[in-house]
Amino acid sequence: MGGGLAGMTAAIHLAAAGLRVLCVEPDSLNRDPVGESLDWSDPDLLKTLGLQIDYLIEQGIATFKRHAVLKLRDGSERHYIPREWLGKPPYNVDLRTLHVDRGELNQALRQIFHSKGIRLANDRVVHVETAGRMVKAVVTGEGERIASRWFIDASGSGSTLLPRIFELPVYEYGPHKVAIWDYFTVPESIEGTTLHADGAGPLYMEWVWQIPIHPNTISVGYVAPGDAIKEKRQQELSVQQIFEAKLKHLPALHGLLYGPLKEPPRTTSFRCRAFAKTAGPNWLVAGEAAAMVDPMTSNGVTAALRHAAEASRLIIRYKDRKAIPRPMAAMYSQRIVSLAKFFNSSIENILYDAPVRNRIGPFNAGDLYTIPAWSINVVYSRLRPQGFIKTSLFCLLLATLRFSLGAFHWLCSRLQPSLPTRATA
Ligand SMILES: Cc1cc2nc3c(=O)[nH]c(=O)nc-3n(C[C@H](O)[C@H](O)[C@H](O)COP(=O)(O)OP(=O)(O)OC[C@H]3O[C@@H](n4cnc5c(N)ncnc54)[C@H](O)[C@@H]3O)c2cc1C
């Protein structure tokens, strides 16, 4: 269910293992996909689908991302660059990752998808037939009933089909947010993903991304709490005016605004969250349908690719049985929920919310977030936790880091009691 990044990836893995796959996707054109700045784990995950880093660069689908930059309004900046030792044994991490044109990446995936003989039903799942915890069949908007032994829900954060049907427990982080973004042609672009933010003061942080998806094209997006955007809309400002007003204040970007934008910028709204128990006897939830991680973490694409690979691995391994063994299903959901909780709570506590940022400064807060976040992804890629012991150890590490950062946030809030804390509970 769903033929976005997670759905196509799962379908490709399953078909490569010889299973017959039908993918139900209503938007065959995949309009306005987001997720352009990739984490360092992604090149390896894309390679398993047949998309090598060099091929993506040669085809103009991607540009190199060697670092991330945090730029403040006063012009100061810090570059977060993976240390060289990470590239040496025993870590052997490729220190290069990518920015991608998501439309073109989806297109490349769609070609692989079709080359594997996967069927695509251009339709939407509107009903799920269950028997206890089993999924029996799904019914589409066109009235087709599709029965199968196995189901993967990759319907994205807007639908979350199976979490809603099975009323799965959910953890939510931060306020509802809105992203407004557009693409601009520039004479020359920079090499890293740049995050522009105010960084100081008591307010919940708003930020603007600048991602070079082609040598002469940048994606620029503004992320703010939904309430802040609603307030501006109530002042009769259009989305375009809100976007332009934000960029005008950023020295590196205000030059983009000469001349009116041709079309209104794209928008989406989202709430960061993670569902628990995202695997049942014959179904698994993958990608944003299982967990929505904040875009600032650059971990949504990694999550979608990883969930899809792990969900399909479980189906392939247990395809001759009636059900996925309960402990394996539990380990799958534990990894998903623990990772999403870690990324979401850390980014909220350390960067979005004010107390830590104000106490140690935005650049140090950036270090405090990126060092554990990058390390966690390196550990995950090397450890490949699947069974009980590795998954438990990994989740314990995540919980320890999460609680430590949470405790630091609490301490900083106590030391600055006059500051307002979160925008919402
Ligand atoms: C503003 C923003 C910026 C982001 N930036 C980054 C970034 O820089 N780096 C990063 O790593 N991640 C980023 N992400 C996250 C990343 O884009 C996503 O995590 C990833 O694309 C999710 O893929 P998915 O396949 O799970 O979901 P989607 O791509 O949303 O795919 C879900 C698919 O399911 C289909 N569908 C929906 N309902 C049904 C139904 N009822 N039946 C059948 N099909 C259905 C939809 O049409 C869609 O094609 C960003 C997210 C946002 C919101």
The ligand as an ORCA input file, in Angstrom:
! r2SCAN-3c Opt
* xyz 0 1
  C       9.027     19.150      4.390
  C       9.797     17.859      4.472
  C      11.137     17.850      4.161
  C      11.853     16.651      4.242
  N      13.189     16.669      4.002
  C      13.909     15.540      4.176
  C      15.306     15.535      3.943
  O      15.904     16.545      3.581
  N      15.972     14.358      4.110
  C      15.341     13.208      4.492
  O      15.995     12.173      4.650
  N      14.011     13.192      4.685
  C      13.280     14.318      4.544
  N      11.940     14.289      4.719
  C      11.286     13.012      4.996
  C      11.153     12.158      3.723
  O      10.683     12.930      2.668
  C      10.176     11.028      3.963
  O      10.513     10.396      5.166
  C      10.126      9.963      2.894
  O      10.007     10.514      1.620
  C       8.928      9.089      3.218
  O       8.703      8.159      2.206
  P       7.413      7.219      2.313
  O       7.479      6.313      1.149
  O       7.295      6.632      3.655
  O       6.169      8.200      2.192
  P       5.627      8.977      0.911
  O       6.738      9.402      0.037
  O       4.696     10.017      1.450
  O       4.807      7.874      0.118
  C       3.545      7.439      0.542
  C       2.789      7.013     -0.702
  O       1.585      6.364     -0.303
  C       0.559      6.770     -1.189
  N      -0.719      6.597     -0.487
  C      -1.274      7.416      0.428
  N      -2.466      6.930      0.817
  C      -2.654      5.766      0.152
  C      -3.706      4.803      0.128
  N      -4.811      4.968      0.882
  N      -3.582      3.736     -0.689
  C      -2.465      3.568     -1.442
  N      -1.443      4.456     -1.474
  C      -1.535      5.541     -0.682
  C       0.882      8.231     -1.512
  O       0.302      8.640     -2.731
  C       2.394      8.220     -1.564
  O       2.907      8.042     -2.855
  C      11.198     15.462      4.629
  C       9.833     15.476      4.921
  C       9.135     16.668      4.860
  C       7.671     16.675      5.198
*
